[in-house]
Amino acid sequence: MASLFSSWQLPRGFSAPILEGEEGAPSPPPFLRRLALEPRHIRELAAALRRGREEGLVGLPVFRIVEAADRVAARFLDPGDPLAQEALAWLGPTAGVSSPMARIILEGMVRDWTRPRLERLLEEEFGDPTVLDAFQSTARGGRRRALGLPVTFHLGAGSVPGVGATSLLRALLVKSAVLLKPGRGDVVLPVLLARGLAAAEPALASAVAVIYWPGSRTDLTGEALRVSDLVVAYGDDETVGWVRSHLPPHVQLRAYRHRLGVGMVGRAALGGTAWATARDAARAVVLFDQRGCTSPHVFVVEEGGGVSPRDWAALLGEALREMEETLPSGPLEPETWATVHQLRGAAELEEEMGNGVVVRHGGAEAPWTVVFHPGGELLPSCLGRVVRVVPVPDLHQGVALLSGWEKYLQTVGVAGAGEGAEALAEALARLGVCRITSLGNMPWPPPWWHHDGVGPLQALVRWTDWEPGV
């Protein structure tokens, strides 16, 4: 393996100088070789992408794009392919996840880039996907056409590997040229996907640019905002706020803010299936090391089942301990470890005081932590596989506890709701939850899910209506 990963893929015919010297050394940022960019490079790049879109991408049938993505996905899923080998060699070190976790992330992400999944996505979003290729007749007369904007700038968060690559592929499906700045922890898969697509379909080679630069280079990010037609931004509220304040009035924004998940466990899952439920819950916490917008931070557990919420919390701790052996945690930043130790210490003090709190954790070897906290406040996790378990008389009271989280709720994983499932789903929808699923499916939403309540491809297109009589 080379000492540094080249953190870019440029459109055909475009070049930029490589950064040399101390800034290009392995730290900081670790493992990444970078380009020496100035704002003029961003302007020139946007112009090149516009030409590439007009000369090749717009005229490419949408199912040719699907076929190219499917061929690249097959390469990623083939252990003997150099693309897959490079992905697995670099994904762990650059994203800060263990090697077993890197393999699961790669396989899970790539599954959504295959032909069956992409065709289903297009059908769910448009009905007739050929509306992306040409005007199509409507049921009430007239015709209509959907098309992505000329250049979409994707600003990645970097917390979950593969999100940037999926965002890139979505834009290409709607015929929008892509300028992607991945987050530091999500460089490898977008670069390698772009590289694979360029090899699989020549028309895509001139319509995609993936370039990492540090977040401190706000001059480059600001220039990318100015030269784009649509911005897709992933990040915390501070990042999204900065983008909004620097966005020209004519540039549209689709922002995916910081979100989190919650688990809800009803009485029906607290009998003979309690251990299986705990394992599903633990896996939802473990995948992506709890960094995803779907990752659970709190489990609300209903009282009155065959296993008490306190005993279920113990099962959850045992499941997390087991999973640490097969899917070990990635390295934590010192500040995060310090926060985990502080949280454990505070919980252990409450436990000693007899407040009903019980804490279980992985000691100095592993950060996983379960805090059973009756009557406790629902607080977001500090990550590191840290969760709280809060007992409630019934799940609807659990919905009331979530009422302060409306702005951040993304996914709710439910087990054992029984006959009350429909009423529970209605209450969660009114609260603003975007996705209700099983605990086992929490980490992997399907490609056609309404991300933050909006269709993932519909959010990227503009429609042209051709009225009768013209």
N, C-alpha and C positions, 0 to 999 in steps of 0.2 A: 504494500500500500504506500502511495506517495505520502510525503510529510504534510502536504497541504491539499485541501480540496478547492478546486477553482470554482468560485461562487458566482458563476455567470454562464449564461447561454445567450448569445447575441444573434440577431437576424442575419441572414446571409448577406455578405458584402459589407457589414459594419464592423468596425474595430475601435478599440480604445486602449490606451496604455495600461500596462500592468503595474500595480503598486509595488515598489521595491523598498528595501531598507527596513527600518524597525517596525513601521506600521504593517508591513506584510508578514512579520514574524508570527509564529504560532499563537502568541498571546500578547495583547488581546486583539480581536476575538480569537479564541482558540481554533486551530485547525483550518482556518479559511484563508485562501489566497484571494485578493481583491483587485479590482480595477482602480486606477487613479482617475477619478471622475471629477469633472467640473460641470456647472450648470449647462454649458453649451453642448456637452455630450448628450444630456437629457433632451434638449431641443432637437438636436440632429437625429437622435434615436426615434423620437416621436414622429418626425417627418418620414423617416425610413419605414416605420411601422404603418403609417397611413398609405404609403405607396404599396407596400406589401399586401395590405388588405385589399386595395382596389385592384391590384394586378393578379391576385391569386385567390385570397381567402373568400371574398364575397361570391365569386363564381363557383366555388367548390361545393358540390352537393353535400347536404348535412350528413347523409349516411356514409359518404366518403370519409368525413371527419371521424365518425363513429368507428369505421373500419380501421382507420389509422390508430385510434386510441386502443382498440381491441388488440391490435398487433403488439403495441407497446406493452399493454397489460400482460400479455402472454410472455413477453420477455422478462418482465419483473417476476413472474410466477415460476419461471424456469431457473432452478438453482444453478444450472450450468451456464447460463447466459451472463456475459460480462456486465450487462446493465444491472442485473439482480445482484451480482457479487459486489459491484461497486456500491450499490445502495446499502447492502447489509454491512459492508466494511465501514461506511461513514455515518450511517444513520445514528447509531448509538453514541459515538463520541461527540458529534455535533449537536444532537438533540438532548444529550444528558440522560439517556435511558439505557437500561441494561441490554445486552445482546438478545436474550429471549424476548424482551419487550419489543425491541426493534423489529424482530421477525414477525411478530403478531401484528404490529402496526403496519408494516409493509403489506402483508397479505390482506389485512382488513381494508386498507385504503385502496389498494389496487383492484380488489373485487368490484368496487363501484365504477371502475374505468372500463369494464368489460362490455361487450356489445349488448347482452341481454339487459343489463342494468341501465345503460345509457339510452337504449331504445325505449325502455319503460319510462324513464325520466322525460324524454321528449314527448311521448304520448300523453303522459299525465299533464304536462304543461301546456301543450298546444293542440292535442287531439290529432290533427294532421301536421306532422313535423315538416312537411314540404312547404308550409307557409313561410319557412325560413329561407327557401330557395327561390320562390316566385309568388306572385299574387295568386290567391286561391278564392274560389267563389264561396259566398256565405249563404246561409239558408234563406235569408230574407232579401236576396238580391245584392248586387255590388260585389266587390272583391276586397281582400285585405292581405297585408304583407307584414311580417314581423322581421326585425333586423336589429342586431346589436349596434351600439354606437361605434363610431370609427375606432377610437382608441380608449381602452379602459385601463386605468391605473389601479393595480391591486396593492394595497399596503397591508402586509401580513403582520400578525402579532408574534408568531414564533413559539407559542406555548405548546401547540399540538402539531407534531410533524405530519405533513401531508395535506393540511388545510389549504395551503397556498397552491399546491398542485391541483387540487379539486377546483379551486376558484379559477385557476387558469383554464382548465378544461371546459368549465361552464361557459366562459366567455367565448372560447373558440367555437363551441357548438352554435352560438347565435351570431357567428361571423364578426366578432369584434376582435381587433388586434389587441395584444396584451403586452403591457409593461408591468412586470411584477417585481416589487421589492419585498422579498420574503423576510420574516423575522429571523433573528439569529438562530433560533432553535429549529427552523423549518427551511433550511437552505437546500438540503440534498435532494429531496424528492421533486421539488419544482424544477431544479436545474436538470436532473436526469430525465424527467418526463418531457421537458422541452427539447432536450437533446434527442430523445427517442422519437418524438413526433416529427422533428425535422428530418430524420432519416427515413421515417415511414411514409411521409407525404410531403413532397417538395414544396407544395403551395403553402404549407404551414411554416416552412423554414424562415420565411421573410416576414411573418406576422406575429412573432413571439420574441420577447426579450425578458430574461430573468436576470436581475442583478442585485446582489446584496450590497448595501452600504450601511454604516452604523447609524443609529437613530440620531446621533449628535449632528449628522450632516443635514440639518434642516434646510440648507440652501438647495440641496438636491431634491429633497422631498417636496419643498415648495415649488420648485420648477416643474416637477412631475405633475403636481396639482394643476398648474397653469396650462400645461400643454395637452391635457387629457380632456375627453368629453364626458367621461363617467369615472367616478372614484369608488372603489369597493374597499372599505377600510375595516380591518379587524383590530380590536384592541380595547383597552380599558377606557373609562369615561374621560380621563385626561387626554389620551391620544385622540379619541374621536372629537373632543372639544377643540383641540388644536387644529385638526383637519377642517372642521366647520369654520373656524375663524380665519383660515387662510385660503378658503376655497373661493375662486371667482364665481360671480353670480350665475354665469352661464353653464357651469360645470355641475352635473348632477352628482349626488352622493347616495350610496347605499352603505350604511354603517351597521356592522355587527358588533355590538358592545359586549362588555363583560357580562356573562350570564353564568348560571349555576344550576345544578340539579338537586332534587330531593327524592328520597325514597319513602314510600308509605306502605306499611305492612299491616294487613288486617288479620282478624282472628282466624280466618279460614286458612291462612298460611302458617299458623302457629301450632299446628298439631304434628302429624307424622311427617309433614314436609318442611318443618322448621329448619332443619339442617341444610336442605337443598336451597331453601330461601336465603339462608345466611350466606351460602356459597355464591349464589347469584349476586347478592348485594356486595359481597367482598370483591368479586370480579369487576363489578361496575366501578368500584372505588379504585381498584388497582390499575385498570387499563388507562394508559396515558398518564400514569402516576397522579391521577385526580386533577389534571390540568385542564380537561376539556370542559366546554360549556354544558355538556350533558352529565358531567361527573357529579355524583351525589356528595353533599356536604353534611346532611342531616338525615336521619331515619326517624320518622314518626311511627311509633309502633302501638297498635291497639291493645288495650288490656282485655282480659277475660278469655284469652285463648288457652290452648293446652299447654303452651310454654309462655311464661311471663315475659314482658319486655326486658326485664333485667336479665333473665336467663338467655333470652335471644341475643342480647348484647354480648354475652359471654361466647355464644356460638359464633357471632360475627368476628369477635377477636380471634377465635381459634381458626376460622377460615382465612383471615388475613395473615395469621402466622404461617399457615400452610402455603399460601400463595407466595409468600416471601421466598420460599424455597424454590419454587418453579418460575416465578416472575419477579425476581428481586427488584427492589427500588433502585432507581438511578441515583447518582450522587446529589445530595442537597447542598444548596448554598449555605455558608456558615450562618447567615442571618436567619434562614428558615429553620435550621436545626435549633438555633437559640430560641426561636419562637415556640417550636415544638416542646422543648424542655420546660419553658415557662408555663405553657398550657398544662403539661403533665403535672408540674409542681403544684399549680393552683388547684387542679382537680384532686390530687392526692391529699392536699390539705383539707379540702371539703370532705373527702371520704373519711379522714381521721376525725373530723368534727361530727360525724354521724348524720350528715344531711341527706343521706340516701344516694349520694354520688358514688359510682364505682368506676375505676379507671383500669384499663388493661393496655399494655403496649409492648413493643419489641425491644425495649431496653436500649443500650448504646449501639446495638448491632443493626437495628431497623427502625425507621421512623413511625411505622403504623401505630395508631393510637385509637382506642375506642373509649369514649366517655359516656357512661350512662348517667343521665342528668334529669331526674324527675322534677318537673316544674321549671326546668331550665329555659333560659332565653335561647331562641333559635339564632345562632350566629354562624356566619360563613366560616369554613375551615381555613386554616393557615396553609393547607395543602400538605404534601408529604404523607398522604394516606391517613389523614386525621379526620375522624367523624364523631358526631354526637348522636346518641340514641335518646329520644325523648318519648316517654309513655303518654298516651292520651286515652280517655275513656272510650272514644270512638273516633273514626277517621275524619268525620266532619268537623270535629273540634280541632283536629290537626290542620284542616284547611284554614280555620280561623287563625291558628298560630302563624300561618304563612302570609297572612294579610299584609305584613310589613315588608314583604319581599317582592311585591308585584313587579317592580322595575327590573328585577334581575332574574326572575324565574324563567327557566328555559324548558327543562324536561322533568317530568315527574314519573318515576318508576313505581308501579303499583303491584302488590301481590296480596291475594287473599281478601279482596274487597267484597266478594260474594254478591248477594242480590243488590247490594247498595252501589255496585260499580257505576251504573248509569248516572245516578244522582251525584256520585262523587265526581265523575268526569264533567258533568255540567257545572258543578261548583268550581272546579279547577279552571274550566274554560272562562268562566266569569271573572276569575281572579287574574286571567291573562296568561295562563300557561300555554305554551306553544305546542307541546308534544306530551302525550300520555302514552306510556308503553309499559312493558314488563321490566322487572329489574334486570333480567338477563340481556334484554335488548337495549338498555340505556346507552351504552357506549357507541353503538353503531346505528345511527339513524339512516334510513334508506336515502338514496340520492334525491328522491322526489319529495322529501319532507319539506314542510313550509318552514324554512329556516327563519327564526324570529318572526314567524307568522306570515311570511311572504314566499311565494313560489320562487325557487332559486334561479330559474331561467327567465321567468316573467319579469323579475326585478332588473334584468339586464337589457331588455329590448324596448324599442319604441315601435308603435304600430302605425301603419299607413292605411287609411281607408280610401278605397276607390269606389266612389258612389256611382249608381246607375246613371246613364244618360251622357256619359263623357265619351 
